[in-house]
Every structure is written in C-alpha cells, then in structure tokens.
Amino acid sequence: MDVDQVLLEVVGEGEVASYIPALARVPADKFGIAVQTVEGDSFRAGDAEERFSIQSISKVFSLMLAMRIVTDSLWDRVGREPSGNAFNSLVQLEFERGIPRNPFINAGAIVVIDALISVLNEAKICFLEYARGLSGNESINFNDEVARSESETGYINFALANFLKAHDNIDNDLDVVLDTYFHHCSLDMSCVDLARAFLPLANNGFSTILGDAVLTRQQSRQVNSLMLTWGLYDAVGRFAYRVGLPAKSGVGGGIIAIVPNEMTIAVWGPGLDKTGNSAMGTRALEMFAQMTQRSIF
C-alpha cells in the first residue's frame, strides 16, 4: 500500500484554527498519514508519529464509552440526526428545546460528557485510560495548554452548556462538565495512535490491541453511521461524495476514516478549509479511496 504516493501528491493548503490560540502556532505544512489493517499490517508516511490535538475526534471515544456504560438511556438526551447547521449552533439548540441533534456537535458532546460524569468516578481520567487502552500507548496525555486555551476562549461552549442546563439536560456542575470537555478535546495523539485506536470500528467492535470487544457489532455499526452522517460537520455530504467512508474530523487537522472489515486511515494536516476540516487530509483520503477502490458505496 503506497501511502508515500499520497504524501507526495498532497499540496499544502488551508488555514490553521486561529480561534484557539494554542493551535494557531502549529505549522500549516505538517502532514502525516497512517493506515492500520484488522489483520495487523500498518503503513505510515510523513509526520504520522507526531502528536497533535485531536479535538472533536475525541467525541467518538466519548460516545463509544457512553454507549457501553450509559447504554440506550443516552438517546433520551441527544438525537441521532444530521444537523445542517454549524457544529456550535445555539439557534438549533434553542429551537429544539435543549436536545442536541447528535453527539458530534458541541452541545451533543457536552451532554455525552455529562452522562459519563454521572456514572464514572474521575471521568476525565477514565476517558484518558480508555484512549490509552484503545491505542496501546500509555504515554498519551492531555495537552494542558490547549485545554486552558479552549477554556479561556470557549464562550460559545459556555453558552451551550448553560442553555442545556436551563433545559435540564445537564445534571452535573457546569464547571466540571466543561473542564472535562475541554480536556477531552485537548488529547494529543498521532496518526499512528488514532489508526490503532479506531480499529474496533473497522472490526465489528473488537479491539485487536486489547484482545476484547469494546462495542457490540450493532454498536460499531451505529457509531459508523453517525460518523458518516455528521462526522465532518456541515461538509459531511461533500466528504461522502468525494471519499465515501465513515470519518470524523477535528479542528486540530486530523481526520480518521473507517473501511469496515478492513482498515482505518488517519491523516493530519493542520491547514483547514472553510468548514473546519483538514484541506490536505480530505484530499489525501479522496486520493486513497480512488487508488485503493475502497468505499462503502
């Protein structure tokens, strides 16, 4: 599998996420790609081993953990529909009276975090250990500078959390919920880490790293369906058209994509397009899908 060819043909473009000061300093010309197969083969190129802030990709880990320990009661508090609005929209949340459309928009992710805090002691640490276990890398950690930067500039997230609380969709202390949320988003991982950690979603819920199922087959399918329908914010339709794989992005420039029953592909390019997705990463995944003829369609 020639991932080096993808690396050579991707041209740097896009702008880094300047609204989060700690991310604004990341060089926009960085790029890495890593592929991990369910059979145990791995391929990597470029800056695939350099860690970066995974941001909203972390929402998938939170959801996976909640689906196992909170179970179906989670869906009484958050929907499973595409949004069509910005990932931090207050308007939609007001219109729908405090029930977020899905767990990948910011309001939905905050509700998922609140649900985890209600059932876990030290939810922040449990989440970190969960990500470490999935990736097989015990050195993965939060980036405290990024978490602090997000807290200092996260005015819309504070507004979302207060609105959720006003509609009785937050049970715990808002400061605790938001501190946990900001730390989740600050998690530093590499493309190699992400490709390994997301293997259960390519393998019917079974983690070859842990040697155990972390999701049921049905839950794995459900998470993939949510990634397909809202994993790349309001660009999800264009991404499905260009790439045709379930995926989740973050404003740190990472994207993780799933080829069911076969492999995971993680890319990182900090330069973002107008929808907040990695411009280089999207192009690289489009090339990869074309070269390998991999698509769910």
N, C-alpha and C positions, 0 to 999 in steps of 0.2 A: 504494500500500500504506500504510494509515493506522496507522503504528506509534505515533503520538501518542495514538490512541484507547486502545491497550493501556496506555500510560503513565498516562493519566488514570484508568483504572478499577482499576489495581492498588493495593491498600491495604497500607500498611506493616505487617509482622508478622514474628515470629521473633526469635531472639537471635543476636548475633554470636558467633564462635568464641572464647570467652573462654579456652580452654585453651592458646591460642597468644597470649601477651601482646601481640605486635605487631599482631595482628588485632583484639584486644579494643577498641582505641581507634577503630576505623572507625565512623563514624555509621551507625546501622542504617537510617536513612531514605533512604539513597542508592539510586538505581535508574537503570539505563540499558538500552537495547536497540538493537541494530544488526542489519540484515539485508543480506546480500550475495548477489546472484544470479550464476549462472555466466555470464550474458550481460553482466555488468559494471555492473548497476544497484545502487545502495546507498541504504539508508534508515536513519535513526537518530533517537533521541529521548532526552531526559533526560541522564543522566551517561554517555552512550555513549563519550565520548572520554577519560574519566578512567581512569587506570590503577589496577589493583588486583592483589593477589596471586592468581594463577590456581590455585595449589595443585595438586590432583590432576588438573586438566585437562591439566597438563604431561605426565602419564603417557601421553597419546595421542601427543604429539610423540616421546617416548622410544620408544614402541612402533613408530611409523611408521619412525623412523630405524633401529631394530634390525631390522625386517623387511626393509629394503633391504640392510643390510651384514652382519648376522649370519645372515640367511635362516632356513631351516627348523630349523636346529640349536637355535634358541631354544626350540622347543616340547619339546625333551627335558628342559628345566629348569623350565618353567612350563606350567600347564594352560590350557584354554580354556573352562572350565565356570563357571557361576554359583556363588557361594559360599553364600549364605543366612545367613552369619554376619557379624559386624562386619568392617569393612574392615581392622582391625588385630588380628584374632583370632590368638592364639597357639595356642588349642586345636586348631583345624583344621589348622594347620601341623604340630603335633606328631602328630596322628592320621595325617596323610598323609606323614609322614617327610620333611619339608623340601621338598616340591614344592608351591608355591603354586597355588591353584585357577585363577587368571587373572592377567593382567598389570596389572590395575587395583586389586586390593587392595594394601596397602602392601608385603607380602612379595614379591608378584609384581613390583611396580615396582622394588624393590631388586634383584631378580635381573636384570631388564632393564638397569638401570644398570650392574651388574657386567659383563654381557655386552658393553655398549658400551665400558666402560673397557678391556676385554681387546683390542679391535680398533682403538681410536682413541687417538692421542696427544692429550692435553689434551681429554678427553671433555667436560668442563664447558664449555669454550669452543666446541667443535664443536656442542654442543647449542644454545648461545646463538645461534650463527651460523645454525643451521638454523631456529630460531624467527623470527629476524630476516628470513631469506630468504623464508619462507612468508608472512609478514605484509607484506613490503615496507617494513618500518620498522626502519632501522638503529639507532634510538635506544633500542630495547627493551633492558632490562637486568635483572639480578638485583637483588633488594632485600636488601642485606646484613643489615639489621636483622632482617628476617623470617627469613632463613636462620639467623642467630645465635640468635634466639628459639626457633626449632624445635630447634636443636641442644641448647640448654640445657634444654629440656623434653621432648625426644623419647625418653623412657625406653623406651616400648614398641617404638619403631622400633629402638633399640639391641638390645633383647631379640630382636626378629625377625631382625635381621641376624646376631646371634650364633648363633641357632638354625639359620639357613640355613648358616652357616659350619660348624657342628658336623655337618651332614649333607652336607658337601662340595658345597654349591650356591652358594658364593661363592668365587671364585678370587683376588680381589684384596684388598689391605689394607682392613680394615673401616673405618678412619677415612677413607680416600679415598673409598670407596663411599658412606658416609653423608654426607660433606661434599658430594659431588656430588648425591646425592638431595635433601638439604635445599635446595641452591641451585636445583635444577630446580623444586621446589615454590614457591620464593620469586619466580619470574619475574613481573614486573609487566607486564601488558598491559591494553588497554582492550577494550571490546566490539567496537569497530571493528577493532582488531588481530586479535582472535580470529575474527571473522566472515570476514576475509580469509584468515587463516592456515589455516582449516579448509576452504577451498574445494575442495581436491583430493578430499576425502571426499564432496563433492556432485557431483564431476565425473570420476568413474571414475579417480581418481588423478592427473589432470592439473592442474597449478597454472597458472592464468592470470596470476598475479603473476610467476612465474619463466619462464613460457613453455615449460614442460617437464613431463614426468611425474615425480612423486616416488614414486609407487606404481604397480604394475600394476593393471589393472581388478579382478583377483581379490583382490589385497591390499586395495584400497579396500573391496571388499565384506566382506572378513573383519574389517577394523577396525570397520566399521559394525555388523557382527553382534555383536562384543564390546561395543561401546558400548550396543547395545540390550539385551544380556543382563546387563551388570554396570556400566553407566556411572553409575548413581546409587545405588550401594551396595545395601543391602537394601530400598530403596524402588523398585527398578527395575520391579517388577511394577505398582505403583500408578502410576508415571510412564507406563509403556507404555499402561495403561488410560486415563489422563487425556489424554495427549498423542499417543502413537503414533508417535514418531520416535526414531531413534538419538540419544543425547545423552551428554555427560559433564559432571559437576559437580565443584566443588571447594569446600572449606570457607571459601574467601575470598568465597563468594557468587555465583560465576559459574557459568553453565551454557551450553554450546554444543550446539546441536541441528542435525541434518542433514536436509534434504529432498532425497533422492537425485535427481540430474539437474536440480535447480532452484536450491537456495539453502542458505545457512547462516543461522542465527539465534543471536546471542549476547545473553545477558541478564546483568545483575549486580544483585543485591540482597543486601547483607551479612547480613540477618536470616535465620537458618537455622531449619528445622523440626527435629523430634526425630531425624530420620535424617541430619542434617548437610547437607541440600540447601537451597538458597535458597527460602524460602517465597514471596516475591514473584516470583522467577524462574520457579518451577514454575507458579504461577497465570498469569503472563504468557504462557508458552508454551502452556498449555492454551487460553487465550483466542485466541492467534494461530492455533492449529490449527483451532479452531472457526470463526473469522472467515474464514480462507482455504481451509478444507476440505482442508488438507494433512495427510496421514497415509500411512504405508506399509501400512496395513491396509485 
